[in-house]
Amino acid sequence: MPEVTHIPKDDIQALWDGAEEASWDGLMKAVENRKNKPEGIENAIIGWLLKEIPKMKSEPYPGSADDLYEMINDRLGGMEEEQ
């Protein structure tokens, strides 16, 4: 599986829009609904999000897709530094 180093804003926006409720559980369902789809978000990104979203539940849910984008990509940047 390729390493995920950045998640495009369009992908985050699509997940944000696809979440039926503004919560980590709603986002998780939106990610699960996109798993193994031929179009759209890469499976490597989906897999990373499925592992990371449960770890993020202790943080307040972001107020916008832009905030979610920053939160997720900041987390990716931090993970790169840890390796």
Beta strands, then each sheet from edge to edge (+ up, - down):
end
